[in-house]
Every structure is written in structure tokens, then in C-alpha cells.
């Protein structure tokens, strides 16, 4: 096992040091290393945005040596859910960290004034960010690129004004087209007065002590698998290809999940975007696939025929959240909404759920024009939605002051919980496919994210699972992904890197991991995170689901509360057994 190198930065006293942690060798990298560092540094005696709370960034242990090993992991105390915050981002960060000789970064403290952190080959400078505080995320990146004349591979993380205002669902943009979305990492950056973080490395951290011939052979084999076969679909249309199949099975959340079918699905499909709007494809550093799809949006900025061209990345989740979920059926308007969330630095999925709830709450009379500072709002009102998002950042009336803490706080004051699309205070992803998706996101999953255990994929198999079998399959996948996310490999490539191949590539880099170790490592990581979730208030015996999940048919049929309760009971048995097995 390799000894991980951790860079510790304290913003309060502007100190930093790099430390080799031999005691964390078995944590590997990615989510395993980040979990141990987070638990070691978090203090539950203080709220999530207290300056003592850490931000942990970790690179996968296979990054950047093998194809599609592009992911970095962020762990933090979420201001949105008051529990574990975990987000995965692509781009160049993982590669830049490794080139700089860093496996993980732990940031604590708070800068007195707005700053950005500049890391070059593990040397740290904390620089003033006054000129870019208050600017859009895109503008701040331009400033930093002009200021930082670093050699080597560079990655720039930055927040928008939402993070500065500590909005609970603000995100961190990674290298223009990737993000640490979900759960409010942007607010953590803002609470510490961090506008941006730039990492650059020249290669001092690369491991060259490998059998090059064996490495080259395996790398070429993997490269061929990635650019063909099961991953090809991600290059051609990306996840936006999901729109029509999910709409066909009545599983595309529409107008705040009043329906699972959008009448204009063909107009906003991945095929329609590809044929009419897509301009190019883009890849994370170290990935030969190119699954990031970029569309052009024309923007008129003067009364005369003066136009600018903006490039906007899109995928299924963004089209769902800022399209069908809020009733927008025009591709250019969806791109406009995506661009708005990017510039403000808001998580797009949560933003869509937030706006769709506001729309229905206004329809039902729970909200007034005074609350939202608009005459009215209705589904499909792009300009109205953009105004609401601007108000979220800049208005200080009662409604928006509460809204910055998230939808779960709004429903406490204004009601409407039963049509709020929340699981454990996080917004649901765009798959109203059935039981496995709902249980996977809400009960089994640690991050309450659809990518934890892919319950939606289990639903789409079309099989009838009893509660016990379904829970066993969800936990099995969650445990495997807990290990898989240590590697830095993108989950899109999970079918390429089977168990045998994971063992092989690990051994090439000096990690003596056997197939029977994978379940053991994954189980321990899962349990550490689950217990933290329990410590911060999750109570499986007192869990409530919004009624909307049961009112609207999921994939042609309504969900039964009795079945869900049986599944929850099975999970209780299974998780206690797992704790005993691993002495937790």
C-alpha cells in the first residue's frame, strides 16, 4: 500500500503543512481516504458552517494512471441536511493533485477576508479575492487564469454568489463543466471566505516505480474497452438519452411530479439536443470518452441585432430538473436556466425541485406574491424562475432568508411537505421508477443520491423483487460502490472495471488488493458513513416520505406504503447484522 500525502491548510492562521499518513494506507484514496480524514477532523459540537469544520478533497488511488480514473471526492458537514455531505467531481482536479504530490487536502479555519487558495506542487499561497468576490463563477475563473502563471496541469474550483451567501444548495464549479454539486459545498467555501481554489502540479507526485510493459498492456486494453462497447452511449448522446425511455415508462418527473410523463419530451430529448443544439463534446483529464455534451445558447444583449454565443453543458439530470420538472419545453430556455444556475453557483437538481415546489405552493395559496416578490409564478415561466433565483441571492425578505437554508426549512413555516420532492432533506434525482429508487435514495443511500446504489437501474430491469431481495441488492451495490469510489474511476466505467480488473490495476501500482478484500473494504467505509449519518439525526424508526411519491404512479403503478415499510424493516435487520459482522 502507498502512504498517502495529506496537505493541511488552516485559513485562520494561514499555515499549511504536508504530512505522510502511514496510518491511513488502508484507506486507499477517494471516498475511503476522505471518509477517515473527515471523521477525524469534524466536530459535532459545532454547526456545519462553523470555521472549525473541515473541507476534505481526495483523489482516487488509481488517478491518473488508468483510463476514466478522473473523479475526486469532497466530504464535508452539509449545511443542507446537517449530516454527511459527499460530492464527486471530474475535470482536472484529481490529476492536478497527483501531479502536485498530494493525495488529499484538508481545509479548516476561516480567512478574515475573501481569499483564494493557490497550491503549486504542494506549496500554498492564500491570496486576496476582493476583486472577484461578488462575481459570477465564470468571471472569477477568468481572473484567476490571468493571475496565476503556473506551469503544469491546473485545476480551478470556484463558487458563485450563492456560495458567498451560504445558500444551502450552492455548489462548487470544477474546471468549467464539472461540479461538486449537491449538499452545499459552495456554502462551506463561502463560510470560510474562499472564493476559489487552484491546484497545479508539474509531476513531482507521480509514481514511476511500476512494471511499464505490464502497465502499457493493461492501459491499452482498457482504452479499447472504454471507447467501445457499453460506454459508447455516453459519448454519443450522454445521459440525456434517458429522457425518452423514462418518459415512455411514465418515470420522468413532470411539473413537480404531478405526472411521470411530459408531453413535450421529444422536444427536450437527448436526440433533439444533439441534432439541434450540440456544438462539441468534452472529456475530463485522463478520459478518452468525451461524455460531456456542450450546447450553444445565443443571447441577445442589445436592442440592435447584437448577440453573444454561450456554451452550456447539459445532461439528463439538468434537462429533468430545469425542464420537465418545472414545465419548460423549449431547449433554448432550458439552456438559459442551466446557465443561470451555473453563474449563480447553485446545484441544478436541487434548484429544479426548489422551483417546482414554489410553483405548486403558489398555486395552492401557501405562498403569496409578497413572499416570492413576483405577481405570479406558473409552470414553464422561465423569466419568473430566473427572477426567483436572483431574489434567492439578493432579497432579504422572510421567505428568501429562510429559503437559503433549503426547502426543508421552508415547509416547516409554509407547509407543503407532502409535495416537496425531498429525501432526507436532499432533492430527489429524476427517476420516478419504483421502490428501489425511492428506498435507495432515502434509506439505504448515505448521500441520498441516485448514484449511491442505482436503485433506478434495478427498477428498470422490470423484475418483481420482494423487499428482502431488493434491500440485499441495494446494499450489495452500495458496498461495492463504496470501494469503487476509492479508485477515482468514473461510475460510467463500472462495467469495464470488473472485480478481476480492479485487482489487476491495483497490483500494478503496488496495492495488494484481492477480490475478497473489496467487499470488506467497501463494507467498512459504508458503515463509517452510515453511523455518522445516525449520529447527526437519521432515525430509521422515525422516517417519513412525502405523499407525492405515492400519489403519482411510478413506472405505470402506484407505490404501496406497506411494501416500503416492509423494505425499511428488512433494512433495519440487514444494517444491524452488518454492524455486528464488522464490530461497529
WOVEN-V418639 format. One record per residue. N is the residue number from 1. RES is the residue in one small letter. SS is DSSP state (helix for helix, strand for strand, loop for the rest). D_FIRST is the distance of its C-alpha to the first C-alpha in Angstrom with 1 decimal. Layout:
BEGIN
n	res	ss	d_first
N	RES	SS	D_FIRST
N	RES	SS	D_FIRST
END
This chain:
BEGIN
n	res	ss	d_first
1	x	loop	0.0
2	x	loop	3.8
3	x	loop	6.6
4	x	strand	9.1
5	x	strand	12.6
6	x	strand	15.4
7	x	strand	19.0
8	x	strand	21.6
9	x	strand	25.2
10	x	strand	28.2
11	x	loop	31.2
12	x	loop	33.7
13	x	loop	33.5
14	x	loop	31.9
15	x	strand	29.0
16	x	strand	25.4
17	x	strand	22.4
18	x	strand	18.9
19	x	strand	16.4
20	x	strand	12.8
21	x	strand	11.6
22	x	helix	9.3
23	x	helix	10.8
24	x	helix	9.6
25	x	helix	5.8
26	x	helix	7.0
27	x	helix	9.5
28	x	loop	7.6
29	x	loop	10.7
30	x	helix	14.4
31	x	helix	16.2
32	x	helix	13.5
33	x	helix	12.8
34	x	helix	16.5
35	x	helix	17.7
36	x	helix	16.2
37	x	helix	17.4
38	x	helix	20.7
39	x	helix	21.5
40	x	helix	20.7
41	x	helix	23.2
42	x	loop	25.8
43	x	loop	29.1
44	x	loop	31.3
45	x	loop	34.2
46	x	loop	34.7
47	x	loop	35.4
48	x	loop	33.0
49	x	loop	34.6
50	x	loop	34.7
51	x	loop	33.3
52	x	loop	30.9
53	x	loop	28.9
54	x	loop	25.7
55	x	strand	24.9
56	x	strand	21.1
57	x	strand	20.0
58	x	strand	16.5
59	x	strand	15.4
60	x	loop	13.5
61	x	loop	10.1
62	x	loop	12.1
63	x	loop	14.8
64	x	loop	16.7
65	x	loop	15.7
66	x	loop	17.4
67	x	loop	20.9
68	x	loop	21.6
69	x	loop	18.2
70	x	loop	20.4
71	x	loop	20.1
72	x	strand	19.4
73	x	strand	19.8
74	x	strand	22.2
75	x	strand	22.6
76	x	strand	25.8
77	x	strand	28.6
78	x	loop	31.0
79	x	loop	34.6
80	x	loop	35.8
81	x	loop	34.7
82	x	loop	34.0
83	x	loop	30.7
84	x	strand	27.2
85	x	strand	27.3
86	x	strand	24.6
87	x	strand	25.2
88	x	strand	23.5
89	x	strand	24.6
90	x	loop	24.5
91	x	loop	26.1
92	x	loop	24.4
93	x	helix	22.5
94	x	helix	19.0
95	x	helix	19.6
96	x	helix	21.4
97	x	helix	18.7
98	x	helix	16.1
99	x	helix	18.9
100	x	loop	19.6
101	x	loop	16.2
102	x	loop	15.8
103	x	loop	13.3
104	x	strand	15.8
105	x	strand	19.4
106	x	strand	21.2
107	x	strand	25.0
108	x	strand	27.5
109	x	loop	31.2
110	x	loop	34.0
111	x	loop	35.7
112	x	loop	39.4
113	x	loop	40.3
114	x	loop	38.9
115	x	strand	36.1
116	x	strand	33.4
117	x	strand	30.1
118	x	strand	29.3
119	x	strand	25.8
120	x	strand	25.7
121	x	loop	22.6
122	x	loop	21.6
123	x	strand	25.2
124	x	strand	27.1
125	x	strand	30.8
126	x	strand	32.6
127	x	strand	35.7
128	x	strand	38.8
129	x	loop	39.1
130	x	loop	42.8
131	x	loop	44.0
132	x	loop	41.8
133	x	loop	41.9
134	x	loop	44.0
135	x	loop	43.3
136	x	loop	42.0
137	x	helix	38.4
138	x	helix	39.4
139	x	helix	41.5
140	x	helix	39.0
141	x	helix	36.5
142	x	helix	39.3
143	x	helix	39.9
144	x	helix	36.3
145	x	helix	36.1
146	x	helix	39.3
147	x	helix	38.2
148	x	loop	34.7
149	x	loop	34.9
150	x	loop	31.2
151	x	loop	29.9
152	x	loop	27.0
153	x	strand	25.8
154	x	strand	27.2
155	x	strand	26.9
156	x	strand	29.5
157	x	strand	29.5
158	x	strand	32.9
159	x	loop	35.1
160	x	loop	38.7
161	x	helix	41.5
162	x	helix	40.4
163	x	helix	37.3
164	x	helix	39.6
165	x	loop	41.9
166	x	loop	38.9
167	x	loop	39.8
168	x	loop	37.6
169	x	loop	36.8
170	x	strand	36.2
171	x	loop	33.2
172	x	strand	31.3
173	x	strand	31.9
174	x	strand	29.1
175	x	loop	30.4
176	x	loop	33.8
177	x	loop	33.1
178	x	strand	30.0
179	x	strand	29.7
180	x	strand	28.0
181	x	loop	30.8
182	x	loop	31.8
183	x	loop	31.9
184	x	loop	33.0
185	x	helix	30.3
186	x	helix	33.1
187	x	helix	34.9
188	x	helix	32.0
189	x	helix	32.2
190	x	helix	35.9
191	x	helix	35.9
192	x	loop	33.9
193	x	loop	36.3
194	x	strand	33.6
195	x	strand	35.3
196	x	strand	32.4
197	x	strand	29.0
198	x	strand	28.3
199	x	strand	25.1
200	x	strand	25.2
201	x	strand	22.8
202	x	loop	23.6
203	x	loop	20.3
204	x	loop	19.0
205	x	loop	15.6
206	x	loop	15.1
207	x	loop	12.5
208	x	loop	14.9
209	x	loop	13.0
210	x	loop	13.3
211	x	loop	16.0
212	x	helix	18.5
213	x	helix	21.0
214	x	helix	18.8
215	x	helix	17.4
216	x	helix	21.1
217	x	helix	22.3
218	x	helix	20.0
219	x	helix	20.6
220	x	helix	24.3
221	x	helix	24.3
222	x	helix	22.8
223	x	helix	25.1
224	x	helix	28.1
225	x	helix	27.1
226	x	helix	26.7
227	x	loop	30.1
228	x	loop	32.0
229	x	helix	32.2
230	x	helix	31.3
231	x	helix	30.1
232	x	helix	33.3
233	x	helix	35.2
234	x	helix	33.0
235	x	helix	34.1
236	x	helix	37.8
237	x	loop	38.7
238	x	helix	35.5
239	x	helix	35.5
240	x	helix	39.1
241	x	helix	40.0
242	x	helix	39.7
243	x	helix	42.9
244	x	helix	45.4
245	x	helix	43.8
246	x	helix	43.1
247	x	helix	46.7
248	x	helix	48.0
249	x	loop	46.4
250	x	loop	47.7
251	x	loop	44.3
252	x	loop	44.4
253	x	loop	45.1
254	x	strand	48.3
255	x	loop	50.2
256	x	loop	48.1
257	x	loop	47.7
258	x	loop	51.4
259	x	strand	50.8
260	x	loop	48.1
261	x	loop	50.0
262	x	loop	50.7
263	x	loop	54.0
264	x	loop	52.8
265	x	helix	49.4
266	x	helix	50.3
267	x	helix	51.1
268	x	helix	47.6
269	x	loop	45.6
270	x	helix	42.8
271	x	helix	45.2
272	x	helix	47.8
273	x	helix	45.4
274	x	helix	44.2
275	x	helix	47.8
276	x	helix	49.4
277	x	loop	46.9
278	x	strand	43.7
279	x	strand	43.5
280	x	strand	40.1
281	x	strand	36.5
282	x	strand	33.4
283	x	loop	29.7
284	x	loop	26.6
285	x	loop	24.7
286	x	loop	22.7
287	x	loop	24.9
288	x	loop	27.6
289	x	loop	29.4
290	x	loop	31.4
291	x	loop	32.0
292	x	strand	33.3
293	x	strand	37.1
294	x	strand	39.3
295	x	strand	42.9
296	x	strand	45.8
297	x	strand	47.9
298	x	strand	51.2
299	x	strand	52.3
300	x	strand	55.9
301	x	strand	56.0
302	x	strand	59.8
303	x	loop	63.1
304	x	loop	63.6
305	x	loop	61.5
306	x	strand	58.5
307	x	strand	55.2
308	x	strand	51.5
309	x	strand	48.8
310	x	strand	45.6
311	x	strand	42.5
312	x	strand	40.9
313	x	strand	37.9
314	x	strand	38.5
315	x	loop	37.0
316	x	helix	38.0
317	x	helix	37.1
318	x	helix	39.1
319	x	helix	42.1
320	x	helix	42.1
321	x	helix	41.8
322	x	loop	44.2
323	x	loop	46.3
324	x	helix	47.3
325	x	helix	46.3
326	x	helix	48.8
327	x	loop	51.3
328	x	loop	50.8
329	x	loop	51.7
330	x	loop	51.9
331	x	helix	48.9
332	x	helix	49.8
333	x	helix	50.1
334	x	helix	46.7
335	x	helix	45.3
336	x	helix	47.3
337	x	helix	45.7
338	x	helix	42.2
339	x	helix	43.0
340	x	helix	44.4
341	x	helix	41.3
342	x	helix	39.2
343	x	helix	41.5
344	x	helix	41.6
345	x	loop	37.9
346	x	strand	38.3
347	x	loop	36.2
348	x	helix	38.3
349	x	helix	37.8
350	x	helix	38.7
351	x	helix	41.5
352	x	helix	43.1
353	x	helix	43.0
354	x	helix	44.4
355	x	helix	47.2
356	x	helix	48.1
357	x	helix	48.5
358	x	helix	50.7
359	x	helix	52.9
360	x	helix	53.5
361	x	helix	54.0
362	x	helix	56.6
363	x	helix	58.3
364	x	loop	58.6
365	x	loop	60.0
366	x	loop	57.1
367	x	loop	56.7
368	x	loop	59.5
369	x	helix	60.2
370	x	helix	60.0
371	x	helix	56.5
372	x	helix	55.0
373	x	loop	57.4
374	x	loop	58.5
375	x	loop	61.8
376	x	loop	59.9
377	x	loop	56.7
378	x	loop	56.5
379	x	loop	54.0
380	x	loop	53.7
381	x	loop	54.8
382	x	helix	52.4
383	x	helix	54.2
384	x	helix	54.4
385	x	helix	50.7
386	x	helix	49.9
387	x	helix	52.4
388	x	helix	50.7
389	x	helix	47.3
390	x	helix	49.0
391	x	helix	50.7
392	x	helix	47.4
393	x	helix	46.2
394	x	helix	49.5
395	x	loop	51.9
396	x	loop	52.0
397	x	loop	54.3
398	x	helix	53.4
399	x	helix	52.0
400	x	helix	49.5
401	x	helix	48.5
402	x	helix	47.4
403	x	helix	46.0
404	x	loop	43.4
405	x	loop	41.7
406	x	loop	41.5
407	x	helix	43.6
408	x	helix	42.9
409	x	helix	44.9
410	x	helix	47.7
411	x	helix	48.4
412	x	helix	48.8
413	x	helix	51.7
414	x	helix	53.2
415	x	loop	52.4
416	x	loop	51.3
417	x	helix	48.2
418	x	helix	49.1
419	x	helix	48.8
420	x	loop	45.8
421	x	loop	42.9
422	x	strand	40.3
423	x	strand	37.6
424	x	loop	36.3
425	x	loop	37.9
426	x	strand	36.0
427	x	strand	37.8
428	x	loop	37.5
429	x	loop	36.4
430	x	loop	39.0
431	x	loop	38.9
432	x	loop	41.7
433	x	loop	40.9
434	x	loop	41.2
435	x	helix	39.7
436	x	helix	36.1
437	x	helix	35.9
438	x	helix	37.6
439	x	helix	35.8
440	x	helix	32.4
441	x	helix	33.0
442	x	helix	34.7
443	x	helix	33.5
444	x	helix	30.2
445	x	loop	28.6
446	x	loop	26.9
447	x	loop	27.8
448	x	loop	31.1
449	x	loop	30.3
450	x	loop	31.2
451	x	loop	27.8
452	x	loop	26.1
453	x	loop	27.4
454	x	loop	30.0
455	x	helix	32.8
456	x	helix	35.2
457	x	helix	33.9
458	x	helix	34.5
459	x	helix	38.0
460	x	loop	38.7
461	x	loop	38.2
462	x	loop	41.7
463	x	loop	41.0
464	x	loop	42.4
465	x	loop	39.7
466	x	loop	40.7
467	x	helix	39.0
468	x	helix	36.7
469	x	helix	35.5
470	x	helix	35.0
471	x	helix	33.0
472	x	helix	30.7
473	x	helix	30.1
474	x	helix	29.5
475	x	helix	27.0
476	x	helix	25.2
477	x	helix	24.8
478	x	helix	23.9
479	x	helix	21.0
480	x	helix	19.8
481	x	helix	20.2
482	x	helix	18.3
483	x	helix	15.2
484	x	helix	16.5
485	x	helix	17.0
486	x	helix	13.3
487	x	helix	13.2
488	x	loop	16.1
489	x	loop	18.2
490	x	loop	21.8
491	x	helix	23.3
492	x	helix	26.0
493	x	helix	23.7
494	x	loop	22.7
495	x	loop	25.0
496	x	loop	23.6
497	x	loop	20.0
498	x	loop	20.7
499	x	helix	18.3
500	x	helix	18.2
501	x	helix	17.6
502	x	helix	14.7
503	x	helix	13.0
504	x	helix	14.1
505	x	helix	13.1
506	x	helix	9.5
507	x	helix	9.5
508	x	helix	11.3
509	x	loop	8.7
510	x	loop	6.1
511	x	loop	4.8
512	x	loop	6.7
513	x	loop	9.0
514	x	loop	12.6
515	x	helix	15.7
516	x	helix	16.5
517	x	helix	13.3
518	x	helix	14.4
519	x	helix	17.6
520	x	helix	16.1
521	x	helix	13.6
522	x	helix	16.6
523	x	helix	19.1
524	x	helix	17.5
525	x	helix	17.3
526	x	helix	20.8
527	x	helix	22.2
528	x	helix	21.0
529	x	helix	22.8
530	x	helix	25.7
531	x	helix	26.4
532	x	helix	26.4
533	x	helix	28.9
534	x	helix	31.0
535	x	helix	31.0
536	x	loop	32.4
537	x	loop	35.2
538	x	loop	34.4
539	x	loop	36.7
540	x	helix	36.7
541	x	helix	40.1
542	x	helix	41.7
543	x	loop	40.6
544	x	loop	43.1
545	x	loop	43.2
546	x	loop	45.6
547	x	loop	48.6
548	x	helix	48.2
549	x	helix	45.4
550	x	helix	47.9
551	x	helix	51.0
552	x	loop	49.9
553	x	loop	49.2
554	x	strand	45.6
555	x	loop	45.7
556	x	loop	49.4
557	x	strand	49.4
558	x	loop	49.3
559	x	loop	46.5
560	x	loop	47.6
561	x	helix	46.8
562	x	helix	47.0
563	x	helix	44.3
564	x	helix	42.0
565	x	helix	42.7
566	x	helix	42.0
567	x	helix	38.6
568	x	helix	37.9
569	x	helix	38.9
570	x	helix	36.6
571	x	helix	33.7
572	x	helix	34.6
573	x	helix	34.4
574	x	helix	31.2
575	x	helix	29.3
576	x	helix	30.6
577	x	helix	29.5
578	x	helix	26.0
579	x	helix	26.0
580	x	helix	27.3
581	x	helix	24.8
582	x	loop	21.8
583	x	loop	23.8
584	x	loop	24.2
END
